[in-house]
Structures are given as structure tokens and as C-alpha cells.
Amino acid sequence: MLVATYGSLRKGLQHHYLLEDKSVKYMGTFETTPKYTMKDLGDYPGLLKNGHSSIIMEVYRVTDPVINKINILEGYTDENNPVNLYNKEEIITPYGKSYVYFYADPDETHGFPTCIAGDWKDYMLQKKLTHNE
């Protein structure tokens, strides 16, 4: 199965180690159409539907054990669980249908900054540089 990552699972970020398993294959990076919103929830982003930003995503082919670890990281148990932190849905990518984790409760993101450019990796770098000035 394929998973599209946009936040802390991307290369060079804190949770990418989950994708360093030898069974995982990096497929490529792409930019979505401008229909999402990415919120800065602190150390990780929350992706919301029905926005106006393009999002930079990396796509990986993963095995069941790897997706299970990602599910735990994302606070996802199953599609019917009302207390999921993120919900997993399929989107179309240049590499095929891929799972993406959307923040489960958009109302909880009010008041958090928006990553307008949609590139969490670059956003975090800029944030770090700004805090070090």
C-alpha cells in the first residue's frame, strides 16, 4: 500500500525513522492541487480538507507492519473510532491511490497558525531560523 506523508514523517524530520525500514520504498515527491489547509499544531502539522493550499507530499510503498506503526503515531485505530487524532483516507497521487492522515477535528485547530505554503519541512526550517535570531 502507499502512504503520502506531509509532516514529521518526511525525510529529514523527526519521525522519518519509521520509513527507514528496508521493506519501505520511496516513490517520489509531489505537490497537491490547492484544496487543503495545513495547520501548525506545534511539533507536527494537521492537514484539513476544503482549503486553498497545495501541500508537498512524499509517497512511500509500505508494508502492514510499517503502516501499523504509522497508525499508532497518528493516533488512528480504525475508521469508526470517534477519538482518532487523525483519520486515514485515500487520495490520488502521481504514484497511485495513497493513504493520507487528515486531522480528525478541524474545530480543534482554530487559533493555530496556518502553513500557507504547504511545505512543512521548509516551514519548520523557517520557524527554527526565526526562533534562533
C-alpha positions as CSV (number, residue, x, y, z in Angstrom):
1,M,0.0,0.0,0.0
2,L,1.0,3.6,-0.5
3,V,1.1,6.4,2.1
4,A,1.6,10.1,1.4
5,T,3.4,12.0,4.1
6,Y,3.4,15.8,4.5
7,G,4.7,16.4,8.0
8,S,7.0,14.8,10.6
9,L,7.4,11.6,8.6
10,R,9.1,13.4,5.7
11,K,12.8,12.9,5.0
12,G,15.0,14.7,7.5
13,L,12.2,15.2,10.1
14,Q,11.8,13.6,13.5
15,H,9.5,10.6,12.6
16,H,11.0,9.6,9.3
17,Y,12.8,6.8,11.1
18,L,9.5,4.8,10.8
19,L,10.0,4.8,7.0
20,E,13.7,3.7,7.1
21,D,12.7,0.0,7.2
22,K,14.2,-1.9,4.3
23,S,10.7,-3.0,3.3
24,V,9.7,0.6,2.5
25,K,10.2,2.1,-1.0
26,Y,10.3,5.8,-1.6
27,M,8.2,6.5,-4.7
28,G,8.6,10.3,-5.0
29,T,7.5,13.8,-4.0
30,F,4.7,15.8,-5.5
31,E,2.6,18.9,-4.9
32,T,-1.2,18.5,-4.5
33,T,-3.8,20.7,-6.1
34,P,-4.7,23.7,-3.9
35,K,-7.5,22.2,-1.8
36,Y,-6.1,21.7,1.7
37,T,-5.1,23.7,4.8
38,M,-2.1,22.8,6.9
39,K,-2.2,23.9,10.5
40,D,0.9,24.2,12.7
41,L,-0.1,22.3,15.9
42,G,3.4,22.6,17.4
43,D,5.8,19.8,16.6
44,Y,3.5,18.4,13.9
45,P,1.0,19.6,11.3
46,G,-2.7,19.0,11.0
47,L,-3.9,18.6,7.4
48,L,-7.5,19.7,6.8
49,K,-9.7,19.3,3.7
50,N,-11.5,22.1,1.9
51,G,-8.7,24.7,2.0
52,H,-6.8,26.7,-0.6
53,S,-3.2,25.5,-0.3
54,S,-1.1,23.0,-2.2
55,I,0.7,20.5,0.0
56,I,4.2,19.0,-0.6
57,M,3.9,15.2,0.0
58,E,6.3,12.3,-0.2
59,V,4.9,8.9,-1.2
60,Y,6.1,5.6,0.1
61,R,5.2,2.0,-0.5
62,V,4.9,0.4,2.9
63,T,4.1,-3.0,4.4
64,D,1.4,-3.7,7.0
65,P,3.8,-3.6,10.0
66,V,5.0,-0.2,8.9
67,I,1.5,1.2,8.4
68,N,0.6,-0.1,11.8
69,K,3.4,1.9,13.4
70,I,2.3,5.0,11.5
71,N,-1.3,4.4,12.6
72,I,0.0,4.4,16.2
73,L,2.0,7.6,15.7
74,E,-1.0,9.3,14.1
75,G,-3.4,8.3,16.8
76,Y,-5.5,6.2,14.3
77,T,-7.2,3.0,15.3
78,D,-9.9,2.4,12.8
79,E,-12.2,4.4,10.6
80,N,-15.2,4.3,13.0
81,N,-13.3,5.4,16.1
82,P,-14.6,8.8,17.3
83,V,-11.5,9.5,19.3
84,N,-8.9,9.2,16.4
85,L,-6.5,12.1,16.4
86,Y,-6.2,11.6,12.6
87,N,-8.4,9.9,10.1
88,K,-6.8,7.9,7.2
89,E,-8.3,8.5,3.8
90,E,-7.1,7.7,0.2
91,I,-6.2,10.4,-2.2
92,I,-5.0,10.1,-5.8
93,T,-1.3,10.8,-6.3
94,P,1.0,10.5,-9.3
95,Y,2.1,7.1,-7.8
96,G,-1.4,5.8,-7.3
97,K,-4.0,5.8,-4.5
98,S,-2.3,6.7,-1.3
99,Y,-3.4,6.9,2.3
100,V,-3.2,10.4,3.9
101,Y,-3.9,11.3,7.5
102,F,-6.3,14.2,8.0
103,Y,-6.7,15.9,11.3
104,A,-9.9,14.4,12.8
105,D,-11.3,17.5,14.4
106,P,-10.8,20.7,12.4
107,D,-12.5,22.8,15.1
108,E,-9.6,22.0,17.4
109,T,-7.2,23.8,15.0
110,H,-8.8,27.2,15.3
111,G,-6.3,29.7,16.6
112,F,-3.3,27.7,15.4
113,P,-1.0,29.2,12.7
114,T,-1.5,28.1,9.1
115,C,1.4,26.9,7.0
116,I,0.2,28.7,3.8
117,A,2.9,27.5,1.5
118,G,2.1,23.8,2.3
119,D,5.7,22.7,2.8
120,W,6.1,21.5,6.4
121,K,9.8,20.8,6.0
122,D,10.5,24.4,4.8
123,Y,8.1,25.9,7.3
124,M,9.8,24.2,10.2
125,L,13.2,25.3,8.9
126,Q,12.0,28.9,8.7
127,K,10.4,28.6,12.1
128,K,13.7,27.4,13.6
129,L,15.7,30.2,11.9
130,T,13.2,32.8,13.2
131,H,13.4,31.5,16.8
132,N,17.3,31.5,16.7
133,E,17.5,35.2,15.7
